[in-house]
Amino acid sequence: MNTQQPATKEEMNRIELVIGKILRVGVVISATIMIIGLLLLLITGKSGYAHDAFPTTFRAIFSGIATLKPYAIMMFGIFCLILTPVLRVIVSIYSFYKEKDMLYVWITTFVLVVLIISFFFG
């Protein structure tokens, strides 16, 4: 028997504020990283990679960041931008769980699994 009460309206408002903050902060962080990479590209005049090449794997991105390659830094900014809605899905799962809406917990969990699988195979 589950005696836990559904989330109150105040709790749900706080969760919605957290979701909004995640989206705003994620966009600001990714834009800042992209701007840093762009400034580095403009200052050095080089991408850090051969012509028409850019990092596409996590290993290549992080090793490029370690050596301050502008394209790697910009790709990391794009990765952060992609990660932002994923974090929103995770918080939504928690929100639906607090509301005791198990149908949406399972649907949103399925969406999260599909997103994660698409990152590895996409």
C-alpha positions in Angstrom: 0.0 0.0 0.0 1.4 3.4 -1.1 0.7 6.1 1.4 2.7 8.8 -0.3 0.5 11.8 -1.2 0.4 13.3 -4.8 2.5 16.4 -5.2 0.9 19.7 -4.1 0.3 22.6 -6.5 3.1 24.4 -4.8 5.5 21.5 -5.5 4.4 21.3 -9.1 5.0 25.1 -9.5 8.5 24.6 -8.2 9.2 21.7 -10.6 7.9 23.8 -13.5 10.3 26.6 -12.4 13.2 24.1 -12.3 12.3 22.9 -15.8 12.2 26.5 -17.1 15.5 27.2 -15.4 17.1 24.1 -16.9 16.2 25.2 -20.4 17.4 28.8 -19.9 20.7 27.8 -18.3 21.3 25.1 -20.8 20.9 27.5 -23.7 23.0 30.2 -22.1 25.8 27.7 -21.3 25.8 26.2 -24.8 25.8 29.7 -26.4 28.7 30.8 -24.2 30.7 27.7 -25.2 29.9 28.3 -28.9 31.0 31.9 -28.6 34.2 30.9 -27.0 34.9 28.5 -29.8 34.0 31.1 -32.4 36.2 33.7 -30.8 39.1 31.2 -30.7 38.5 30.5 -34.4 38.5 34.2 -35.3 41.6 34.9 -33.2 43.7 31.9 -34.5 42.2 31.7 -38.0 42.4 27.9 -37.8 39.8 25.3 -36.9 42.3 22.9 -35.4 41.4 20.3 -38.0 42.2 19.5 -41.7 40.0 21.2 -44.3 36.3 20.1 -44.1 36.9 18.0 -41.1 35.5 18.3 -37.6 35.2 16.1 -34.5 32.2 13.8 -34.4 32.9 11.5 -31.4 33.1 12.3 -27.7 36.7 11.2 -27.6 37.6 13.5 -30.5 35.6 16.4 -29.0 37.2 16.1 -25.5 40.7 15.6 -26.9 40.2 18.7 -29.1 39.0 20.7 -26.2 42.1 19.7 -24.2 44.2 21.2 -27.1 41.9 24.2 -27.5 40.7 23.4 -31.0 37.9 25.8 -31.9 35.8 23.3 -33.8 35.9 20.9 -30.9 34.8 23.6 -28.5 31.9 24.6 -30.8 30.9 20.9 -31.1 30.8 20.7 -27.3 28.5 23.7 -27.3 26.2 21.9 -29.7 26.4 18.8 -27.5 25.3 20.9 -24.4 22.5 22.4 -26.5 21.3 18.8 -27.4 21.6 17.7 -23.8 19.3 20.5 -22.5 16.0 19.0 -23.6 17.2 15.6 -22.4 17.6 17.0 -18.9 14.1 18.4 -19.3 12.7 15.0 -20.1 14.4 13.6 -16.9 12.9 16.3 -14.8 9.5 15.6 -16.4 9.7 12.0 -15.4 10.2 13.1 -11.8 7.4 15.6 -12.1 4.9 12.9 -13.4 6.1 10.6 -10.7 5.3 13.2 -8.0 1.9 13.7 -9.6 1.3 9.9 -9.4 0.7 9.9 -13.2 2.3 6.6 -13.9 1.1 6.4 -17.5 3.1 9.6 -18.3 6.0 8.3 -16.3 6.3 5.3 -18.5 5.7 7.3 -21.7 8.3 9.9 -20.8 10.7 7.1 -19.8 10.2 5.5 -23.2 11.0 8.9 -24.8 14.2 9.1 -22.7 15.3 5.6 -23.7 14.6 6.5 -27.4 16.7 9.7 -27.1 19.6 7.8 -25.5 19.5 5.1 -28.1 19.5 7.7 -30.9 22.6 9.3 -29.4 24.5 6.0 -29.7 23.2 5.0 -33.1 22.5 8.4 -34.7 
